[in-house]
């Protein structure tokens, strides 16, 4: 099929990553959870992870042709 | 359940996902030109995509909600669904069975059965399969509509003349509509692509929830220590009736409680039922013969890619218990830690019932706790924990409590868990706005794709194996292309009907297992004999299969489970079997299902063997070439390095599986 699935995956997670990082940075307190005595701005942290994942997918798609080395 | 307060960011993520899914359908629609593009993706999709779709296709309501529920109910032993069940079956499919599916050029599993046996076997299998996909699809979309009804703050009310639609109905129809749109636009490719999107959504959406939960219970070791206390007294978590006790490792060890026999583990199964019933019969029956998953591999671009599809899928699948089962174990551990202020939610009880119970708590006499508990239990319609309700009554007698405090006390004192809401309760507990949107989108994605996967399998089987085979032969491809689109709409409508049906039952997981037991368990015997014994005849296969399905139904009609037994040894709830009298009682529905599958498999195997020997062969060795193992030349791709051959990769995966079993022994 003519559509490389890595484009939509990459775009979507980059978008969600940006949203989460932005929300985490602006909303500091309400994006933070307290677990086991320590507090963690999970939106910011996880947003960064999603951003990296999305960017990697976009990079893979733009380099084109070759599939990820899963098989 | 209180609605979750969703913020703008959560809605944005949810809508972005739906937008991307619809966008994929639209982008693919221009490639949909023939029935083969629409129904089989014209066999053109790369391996890593079919591999991820292969596991995602079954990652619907069953897996996410059901596995977390079982993780809480049964502990790490639930991982047997993966490490004993799915993985070995997927390897078997890749190494031994895929060459026949892909090599025979069959477009569906029923079509293979027609080539190997005859029309009767195909008709029986395609009809049973069609019914099953509709139910699975209905259960997924029912779970989604229920989830949204309980979650979103809006009370929808739509009146169309004589028709009144509440929130549940509206969400059911809207979500089904979205699925219909993208499947209708992009066909199987659309379903496969969104399944891959969904795979990443689920992994990336739930990983932080598992991480935060694990951190909260103090890590793996601390969780297992808490679960040891739970195992010794499971009634404290309302996991079992009072008076049942297990050895300390019943929740945290996968094999030891099993080896001690069915009375010593919460699943109520022994080694044979687990290894043969689940591991061999149910799992091989599901993963090797279910067209829903096999269809993903058959869409691969060549034989090597098709055989590698289940192997690529097996690697992440092996690690899935950490994502889907561990949350249930975390929930069971949290519940045993009073300072965490958590319980697995009880079934939803209406506000009016709570109000009646609050009134009864107020007028209760602290000296007459048992009578008061009976009244409160009747108010709520559920069993209550006498000790906890007693404390509540005493506290209220000493100093009048506020209504909300009493409600909270009642909520904690309901001695019944609604296991299906484990996963959602953890999402609520740990996710701030943003992450909440991501996790809810992952749930939504899994439910929608559970529907899409089943509908795409249904429309193929309907078009090729029912319509083309029996209703209208030799029409143009254009004709079948349109029929497949109509079948898609019909499949969605039937799923909605099935969803209404499913909304009447509370444990979706056990019902699905039951259906799989009826249909899939005997089927694997047919394939095993058909693929590996050339003497198997069509008549033998047909009556064997028929007998197997009948045997399942009969077995279910004559047995039931322990907690379904009335005072006169009768079955209380007929859905749990026993409608022709109770002749055997199992400790749990899981055990009943495993034994049912084993029985159906053996009946089908024996009948097929005996009838085949008694009937004439109708297909010559020449006709069975490419369909039966001993008559098909082995294909070895000379360009493929040794380590990439399916058998070698399969062995490596199997070794990984053994190691996991050993670690969690």
Interface residues (C-beta under 8 A of the other chain):
Chain A: X1 X2 X3 X5 X8 X9 X11 X12 X13 X15 X16 X19 X20 X23 X24 X27 X30 X31 X32 X33 X35 X36 X40 X42 X43 X46 X47 X49 X50 X53 X67 X68 X70 X71
Chain B: X9 X12 X13 X16 X17 X20 X23 X24 X27 X28 X31 X41 X44 X45 X46 X47 X48 X49 X51 X189 X193 X196 X197 X200 X204 X208 X212 X215 X216 X218 X305 X308 X311 X312 X430 X431 X432 X433 X434 X435 X438
